[in-house]
């Protein structure tokens, strides 16, 4: 077969593109995943959290989260008897490397992991001017990065401070509940990395999920219930001082 | 971290809405206010403000042409902005911007200006040669009938367009207020009063802006300022300013008295980070002082020169005050944490896409557009040899 120089010049760039695609690998398919069979959310068991920051590190590694921004972070609260409404809160670098030793004698200390609440009536989804952010039939709030304008209206609308504009991609970004993992039967990176089981991925549509028993037997609350966002990050043992 | 006091959620430290988003409501406010001033003459038959009628329309158009620029420049992906037209999200207040904007630009402002200037455009298309002549010919849109009957129809249609334009102007700027007022996550913004305050502050800025432009341009042209006209404009400015101030004070008093969970945090912010821009610039210098000055002109019989100076100073102060109001809403709303436990700082860049220089350029650009429009469509009756303005 004779290939002319002209044909080689045409074929080379095409071959380069094809090779790049081969190197990137094909996304693993999840043919058995049916969105309507699930209603995902997260249980956060505050008494179990030790503030190690494993979840933050795992999330940043798994999802390539840029420095200075967080899909999940951990806060440490210090609440004293007479300052319930003004707790002292810290989250150095999102709690990624843990926390300094607590020094105060009085009051109580506890850790609160934070993340996108994947709200049922999410204000971020409501305000997006092009519908680039949406709630899937499985209850996960996602962003289409190829469609997002980067207007930051959703960032303003989120009551929990869970969104940011990705400094390189210039689009809104936040927790996807590790969608690429949960659709393949895995749990999220943060749940996987948590040494105490303080975070648990839950599927409210799965009758065998132990969350049903847990919700029956524990006092569970969501953050800022007055916002009526239908938040689905459920907190066990949530102190009234947490914002 | 630098610039942070107390505790901010880590993603809140960066401010995402910059000075360009401050400029956006300021510019649309000028558009709405200028149009409402023009409608005073057209719909409400306030003959005294007639000398500013056409100038107000051209001012509104100049600023309206620039209004979307700060928004588009601020976007992470500006080239995706047409998606707002093609695939708008029905529940988003921001998605409606494109439609409200296009409606106001094409169906109201351009149409009204075209109807009002049609007679002159036809004359100019016949008497002007060269490229400018072609421009005028295109501007006639092939409609060269300037018979009495045709002009009468223009007049009637123009009246209807202005009538439709008043609620449209309210909608244009009320909707901008709604963008902020409907964010329940942000107590500094979340208020049903926000659209109303935005509309009245828009009227203040638009009226003050046109008054200053009229006085300045008349002086540049070495013509006499029509004092009956500026006295009337100043009177309207004074009364609308009072309504605007009352609404803002109502909002403030309500917040102080209700003192909800966010109050302590917001109160601290107003007394620290926003003290200069809100208490000093917006309230004292930009509202109370011009109100006192305008009040003086209403109750004391002052000589003409004193009134002119007071109007000029009050107009400038009102514009500064309204700009400060936009600043305090947009920037102030992002300085405090939604945890109500901390504050961040806005550091304005200088030469970036959203920096100070860009903001200055976008503020001056409408004036350049206005200059071109005035050259093309002179708003002054005496400058057109062939066609005296309607009513002369």
Interface residues (C-beta under 8 A of the other chain):
Chain A: X68 X69 X70 X73 X75 X86 X87 X88 X89 X90 X91 X93 X94 X114 X123 X125 X126 X127 X128 X129 X130 X131 X147 X148 X149 X150 X151 X152 X153 X155 X156 X157 X158 X159 X160 X161 X162 X163 X164 X165 X169 X170 X171 X227 X243
Chain B: X7 X8 X9 X10 X11 X12 X13 X14 X16 X17 X71 X74 X75 X76 X77 X80 X81 X83 X84 X87 X88 X89 X91 X92 X93 X94 X95 X97 X179 X182 X183 X184 X185 X186 X333 X334 X337 X338 X339 X340 X341
